[in-house]
Amino acid sequence: MPLDLLKQKQDAIATELGRIAARLSEIEADFAKAEANLERALAFAGNCEAAYRAASPTVRRQFNQALFEQLLIDEDYDVQGELAEPFQRLLSDPLRRAAIEHADDELRQAIERALGEREGPRPEKAERPPTELVGAGQPTTSCKVVGWSQEAMVELVGLEPTTSRLPAGRSPN
């Protein structure tokens, strides 16, 4: 390969590596911003009521518009709201039940681990020999044995007409 062509290829690779490095720093900066916004949103969601009460009327209205599709207030000032997306999905009953079940499972596992650590190592259980299901052994090939043999389980005569090659006779029809 000529030296000048090699130099051109190296320059092109170096330029491309520079572009990749610049793009990577942009992505890392975007990720840092997104992570910071997520942390602020989670902190806000953790104490949403306090933030709402401390907010000005204009910000409260923005809260309502972001969280609710509509708010219904009756004569007794009872309020019912229809949540907007994504809050409708995030606060739905199926998702809440799934979160509760997940938390219950994690708690149960933590309790089991703590109890296991307190009790110390458990003696290993002696392995029992595997038990075979009835008929799960090797099929027999003799017609004389009644049981799980292929010949005794399925008759050769069925919906299909029999042929002379099979042990059963032909149908008279």
CNS distance restraints for C-alpha pairs under 8 A (distance, minus, plus):
assign (resid   1 and name CA) (resid   5 and name CA) 6.99 0.50 0.50
assign (resid   1 and name CA) (resid   6 and name CA) 6.80 0.50 0.50
assign (resid   2 and name CA) (resid   6 and name CA) 6.38 0.50 0.50
assign (resid   3 and name CA) (resid   7 and name CA) 6.21 0.50 0.50
assign (resid   4 and name CA) (resid   8 and name CA) 6.31 0.50 0.50
assign (resid   5 and name CA) (resid   9 and name CA) 6.27 0.50 0.50
assign (resid   6 and name CA) (resid  10 and name CA) 6.18 0.50 0.50
assign (resid   7 and name CA) (resid  11 and name CA) 6.15 0.50 0.50
assign (resid   8 and name CA) (resid  12 and name CA) 6.18 0.50 0.50
assign (resid   9 and name CA) (resid  13 and name CA) 6.17 0.50 0.50
assign (resid  10 and name CA) (resid  14 and name CA) 6.07 0.50 0.50
assign (resid  11 and name CA) (resid  15 and name CA) 6.10 0.50 0.50
assign (resid  12 and name CA) (resid  16 and name CA) 6.16 0.50 0.50
assign (resid  13 and name CA) (resid  17 and name CA) 6.07 0.50 0.50
assign (resid  14 and name CA) (resid  18 and name CA) 6.19 0.50 0.50
assign (resid  15 and name CA) (resid  19 and name CA) 6.38 0.50 0.50
assign (resid  16 and name CA) (resid  20 and name CA) 6.20 0.50 0.50
assign (resid  17 and name CA) (resid  21 and name CA) 6.11 0.50 0.50
assign (resid  18 and name CA) (resid  22 and name CA) 6.21 0.50 0.50
assign (resid  19 and name CA) (resid  23 and name CA) 6.15 0.50 0.50
assign (resid  20 and name CA) (resid  24 and name CA) 6.06 0.50 0.50
assign (resid  21 and name CA) (resid  25 and name CA) 6.32 0.50 0.50
assign (resid  22 and name CA) (resid  26 and name CA) 6.37 0.50 0.50
assign (resid  23 and name CA) (resid  27 and name CA) 6.22 0.50 0.50
assign (resid  24 and name CA) (resid  28 and name CA) 6.13 0.50 0.50
assign (resid  25 and name CA) (resid  29 and name CA) 6.12 0.50 0.50
assign (resid  26 and name CA) (resid  30 and name CA) 6.15 0.50 0.50
assign (resid  27 and name CA) (resid  31 and name CA) 6.02 0.50 0.50
assign (resid  28 and name CA) (resid  32 and name CA) 6.15 0.50 0.50
assign (resid  29 and name CA) (resid  33 and name CA) 6.28 0.50 0.50
assign (resid  30 and name CA) (resid  34 and name CA) 6.13 0.50 0.50
assign (resid  31 and name CA) (resid  35 and name CA) 5.99 0.50 0.50
assign (resid  32 and name CA) (resid  36 and name CA) 6.14 0.50 0.50
assign (resid  33 and name CA) (resid  37 and name CA) 6.15 0.50 0.50
assign (resid  34 and name CA) (resid  38 and name CA) 6.07 0.50 0.50
assign (resid  35 and name CA) (resid  39 and name CA) 6.20 0.50 0.50
assign (resid  36 and name CA) (resid  40 and name CA) 6.27 0.50 0.50
assign (resid  37 and name CA) (resid  41 and name CA) 6.07 0.50 0.50
assign (resid  38 and name CA) (resid  42 and name CA) 6.08 0.50 0.50
assign (resid  39 and name CA) (resid  43 and name CA) 6.15 0.50 0.50
assign (resid  40 and name CA) (resid  44 and name CA) 6.05 0.50 0.50
assign (resid  41 and name CA) (resid  45 and name CA) 5.99 0.50 0.50
assign (resid  42 and name CA) (resid  46 and name CA) 6.04 0.50 0.50
assign (resid  43 and name CA) (resid  47 and name CA) 6.81 0.50 0.50
assign (resid  44 and name CA) (resid  48 and name CA) 5.55 0.50 0.50
assign (resid  44 and name CA) (resid  51 and name CA) 7.22 0.50 0.50
assign (resid  47 and name CA) (resid  51 and name CA) 6.51 0.50 0.50
assign (resid  48 and name CA) (resid  52 and name CA) 6.09 0.50 0.50
assign (resid  49 and name CA) (resid  53 and name CA) 6.16 0.50 0.50
assign (resid  50 and name CA) (resid  54 and name CA) 6.11 0.50 0.50
assign (resid  51 and name CA) (resid  55 and name CA) 6.05 0.50 0.50
assign (resid  52 and name CA) (resid  59 and name CA) 7.96 0.50 0.50
assign (resid  52 and name CA) (resid  60 and name CA) 6.00 0.50 0.50
assign (resid  52 and name CA) (resid  63 and name CA) 7.36 0.50 0.50
assign (resid  55 and name CA) (resid  59 and name CA) 5.70 0.50 0.50
assign (resid  55 and name CA) (resid  60 and name CA) 5.93 0.50 0.50
assign (resid  56 and name CA) (resid  60 and name CA) 6.13 0.50 0.50
assign (resid  57 and name CA) (resid  61 and name CA) 6.19 0.50 0.50
assign (resid  58 and name CA) (resid  62 and name CA) 6.44 0.50 0.50
assign (resid  59 and name CA) (resid  63 and name CA) 6.17 0.50 0.50
assign (resid  60 and name CA) (resid  64 and name CA) 6.25 0.50 0.50
assign (resid  61 and name CA) (resid  65 and name CA) 6.18 0.50 0.50
assign (resid  62 and name CA) (resid  66 and name CA) 6.07 0.50 0.50
assign (resid  63 and name CA) (resid  67 and name CA) 6.04 0.50 0.50
assign (resid  64 and name CA) (resid  68 and name CA) 5.58 0.50 0.50
assign (resid  65 and name CA) (resid  69 and name CA) 7.03 0.50 0.50
assign (resid  66 and name CA) (resid  84 and name CA) 7.11 0.50 0.50
assign (resid  67 and name CA) (resid  83 and name CA) 5.88 0.50 0.50
assign (resid  67 and name CA) (resid  84 and name CA) 5.55 0.50 0.50
assign (resid  67 and name CA) (resid  85 and name CA) 7.79 0.50 0.50
assign (resid  67 and name CA) (resid  87 and name CA) 6.52 0.50 0.50
assign (resid  68 and name CA) (resid  81 and name CA) 6.32 0.50 0.50
assign (resid  68 and name CA) (resid  82 and name CA) 5.60 0.50 0.50
assign (resid  68 and name CA) (resid  83 and name CA) 4.22 0.50 0.50
assign (resid  68 and name CA) (resid  84 and name CA) 4.64 0.50 0.50
assign (resid  69 and name CA) (resid  81 and name CA) 7.51 0.50 0.50
assign (resid  69 and name CA) (resid  82 and name CA) 5.43 0.50 0.50
assign (resid  69 and name CA) (resid  83 and name CA) 5.40 0.50 0.50
assign (resid  69 and name CA) (resid  84 and name CA) 4.59 0.50 0.50
assign (resid  70 and name CA) (resid  81 and name CA) 5.81 0.50 0.50
assign (resid  70 and name CA) (resid  82 and name CA) 5.36 0.50 0.50
assign (resid  70 and name CA) (resid  83 and name CA) 7.26 0.50 0.50
assign (resid  71 and name CA) (resid  79 and name CA) 6.77 0.50 0.50
assign (resid  71 and name CA) (resid  80 and name CA) 5.83 0.50 0.50
assign (resid  71 and name CA) (resid  81 and name CA) 4.35 0.50 0.50
assign (resid  71 and name CA) (resid  82 and name CA) 6.43 0.50 0.50
assign (resid  72 and name CA) (resid  79 and name CA) 5.61 0.50 0.50
assign (resid  72 and name CA) (resid  80 and name CA) 5.13 0.50 0.50
assign (resid  72 and name CA) (resid  81 and name CA) 6.04 0.50 0.50
assign (resid  73 and name CA) (resid  77 and name CA) 5.46 0.50 0.50
assign (resid  73 and name CA) (resid  78 and name CA) 5.54 0.50 0.50
assign (resid  73 and name CA) (resid  79 and name CA) 4.56 0.50 0.50
assign (resid  73 and name CA) (resid  80 and name CA) 6.52 0.50 0.50
assign (resid  74 and name CA) (resid  78 and name CA) 5.57 0.50 0.50
assign (resid  74 and name CA) (resid  79 and name CA) 6.83 0.50 0.50
assign (resid  82 and name CA) (resid  88 and name CA) 7.80 0.50 0.50
assign (resid  83 and name CA) (resid  87 and name CA) 6.01 0.50 0.50
assign (resid  83 and name CA) (resid  88 and name CA) 4.85 0.50 0.50
assign (resid  84 and name CA) (resid  88 and name CA) 5.43 0.50 0.50
assign (resid  85 and name CA) (resid  89 and name CA) 6.45 0.50 0.50
assign (resid  86 and name CA) (resid  90 and name CA) 6.12 0.50 0.50
assign (resid  87 and name CA) (resid  91 and name CA) 5.68 0.50 0.50
assign (resid  87 and name CA) (resid  92 and name CA) 7.98 0.50 0.50
assign (resid  88 and name CA) (resid  92 and name CA) 5.82 0.50 0.50
assign (resid  89 and name CA) (resid  95 and name CA) 7.53 0.50 0.50
assign (resid  90 and name CA) (resid  95 and name CA) 6.64 0.50 0.50
assign (resid  90 and name CA) (resid  96 and name CA) 7.95 0.50 0.50
assign (resid  91 and name CA) (resid  95 and name CA) 6.71 0.50 0.50
assign (resid  91 and name CA) (resid  96 and name CA) 6.41 0.50 0.50
assign (resid  92 and name CA) (resid  96 and name CA) 6.18 0.50 0.50
assign (resid  93 and name CA) (resid  97 and name CA) 6.01 0.50 0.50
assign (resid  94 and name CA) (resid  98 and name CA) 6.12 0.50 0.50
assign (resid  95 and name CA) (resid  99 and name CA) 6.12 0.50 0.50
assign (resid  96 and name CA) (resid 100 and name CA) 6.14 0.50 0.50
assign (resid  97 and name CA) (resid 101 and name CA) 6.09 0.50 0.50
assign (resid  98 and name CA) (resid 102 and name CA) 6.06 0.50 0.50
assign (resid  99 and name CA) (resid 103 and name CA) 6.11 0.50 0.50
assign (resid 100 and name CA) (resid 104 and name CA) 6.04 0.50 0.50
assign (resid 101 and name CA) (resid 105 and name CA) 6.11 0.50 0.50
assign (resid 102 and name CA) (resid 106 and name CA) 6.21 0.50 0.50
assign (resid 103 and name CA) (resid 107 and name CA) 6.08 0.50 0.50
assign (resid 104 and name CA) (resid 108 and name CA) 6.03 0.50 0.50
assign (resid 105 and name CA) (resid 109 and name CA) 6.13 0.50 0.50
assign (resid 106 and name CA) (resid 110 and name CA) 6.12 0.50 0.50
assign (resid 107 and name CA) (resid 111 and name CA) 6.16 0.50 0.50
assign (resid 108 and name CA) (resid 112 and name CA) 6.18 0.50 0.50
assign (resid 109 and name CA) (resid 113 and name CA) 6.11 0.50 0.50
assign (resid 110 and name CA) (resid 114 and name CA) 6.11 0.50 0.50
assign (resid 111 and name CA) (resid 115 and name CA) 6.05 0.50 0.50
assign (resid 112 and name CA) (resid 116 and name CA) 5.96 0.50 0.50
assign (resid 113 and name CA) (resid 117 and name CA) 6.13 0.50 0.50
assign (resid 114 and name CA) (resid 118 and name CA) 6.21 0.50 0.50
assign (resid 115 and name CA) (resid 119 and name CA) 6.12 0.50 0.50
assign (resid 116 and name CA) (resid 120 and name CA) 6.02 0.50 0.50
assign (resid 116 and name CA) (resid 121 and name CA) 7.18 0.50 0.50
assign (resid 117 and name CA) (resid 121 and name CA) 7.45 0.50 0.50
assign (resid 132 and name CA) (resid 136 and name CA) 6.21 0.50 0.50
assign (resid 132 and name CA) (resid 137 and name CA) 7.26 0.50 0.50
assign (resid 133 and name CA) (resid 137 and name CA) 7.87 0.50 0.50
assign (resid 135 and name CA) (resid 139 and name CA) 7.79 0.50 0.50
assign (resid 135 and name CA) (resid 147 and name CA) 7.72 0.50 0.50
assign (resid 135 and name CA) (resid 148 and name CA) 5.73 0.50 0.50
assign (resid 139 and name CA) (resid 148 and name CA) 6.00 0.50 0.50
assign (resid 139 and name CA) (resid 149 and name CA) 5.04 0.50 0.50
assign (resid 139 and name CA) (resid 150 and name CA) 6.82 0.50 0.50
assign (resid 140 and name CA) (resid 145 and name CA) 7.56 0.50 0.50
assign (resid 140 and name CA) (resid 148 and name CA) 7.06 0.50 0.50
assign (resid 140 and name CA) (resid 149 and name CA) 4.79 0.50 0.50
assign (resid 140 and name CA) (resid 150 and name CA) 7.26 0.50 0.50
assign (resid 141 and name CA) (resid 149 and name CA) 5.94 0.50 0.50
assign (resid 141 and name CA) (resid 150 and name CA) 6.77 0.50 0.50
assign (resid 141 and name CA) (resid 151 and name CA) 7.13 0.50 0.50
assign (resid 142 and name CA) (resid 149 and name CA) 7.12 0.50 0.50
assign (resid 142 and name CA) (resid 151 and name CA) 7.45 0.50 0.50
assign (resid 143 and name CA) (resid 149 and name CA) 7.37 0.50 0.50
assign (resid 143 and name CA) (resid 151 and name CA) 5.90 0.50 0.50
assign (resid 143 and name CA) (resid 152 and name CA) 6.12 0.50 0.50
assign (resid 145 and name CA) (resid 149 and name CA) 7.35 0.50 0.50
assign (resid 145 and name CA) (resid 152 and name CA) 7.81 0.50 0.50
assign (resid 146 and name CA) (resid 152 and name CA) 6.16 0.50 0.50
assign (resid 147 and name CA) (resid 152 and name CA) 6.68 0.50 0.50
assign (resid 147 and name CA) (resid 153 and name CA) 7.36 0.50 0.50
assign (resid 148 and name CA) (resid 152 and name CA) 6.96 0.50 0.50
assign (resid 148 and name CA) (resid 153 and name CA) 6.31 0.50 0.50
assign (resid 149 and name CA) (resid 153 and name CA) 6.07 0.50 0.50
assign (resid 150 and name CA) (resid 154 and name CA) 6.39 0.50 0.50
assign (resid 151 and name CA) (resid 155 and name CA) 6.71 0.50 0.50
assign (resid 156 and name CA) (resid 162 and name CA) 7.59 0.50 0.50
assign (resid 156 and name CA) (resid 166 and name CA) 7.42 0.50 0.50
assign (resid 156 and name CA) (resid 167 and name CA) 7.86 0.50 0.50
assign (resid 156 and name CA) (resid 168 and name CA) 6.59 0.50 0.50
assign (resid 157 and name CA) (resid 161 and name CA) 7.27 0.50 0.50
assign (resid 157 and name CA) (resid 162 and name CA) 6.25 0.50 0.50
assign (resid 157 and name CA) (resid 168 and name CA) 6.88 0.50 0.50
assign (resid 161 and name CA) (resid 170 and name CA) 7.53 0.50 0.50
assign (resid 161 and name CA) (resid 171 and name CA) 7.20 0.50 0.50
assign (resid 162 and name CA) (resid 166 and name CA) 6.88 0.50 0.50
assign (resid 162 and name CA) (resid 168 and name CA) 7.14 0.50 0.50
assign (resid 162 and name CA) (resid 169 and name CA) 7.04 0.50 0.50
assign (resid 162 and name CA) (resid 170 and name CA) 5.51 0.50 0.50
assign (resid 162 and name CA) (resid 171 and name CA) 6.98 0.50 0.50
assign (resid 163 and name CA) (resid 169 and name CA) 7.68 0.50 0.50
assign (resid 163 and name CA) (resid 170 and name CA) 6.39 0.50 0.50
assign (resid 164 and name CA) (resid 168 and name CA) 7.88 0.50 0.50
assign (resid 164 and name CA) (resid 169 and name CA) 6.96 0.50 0.50
assign (resid 164 and name CA) (resid 170 and name CA) 6.82 0.50 0.50
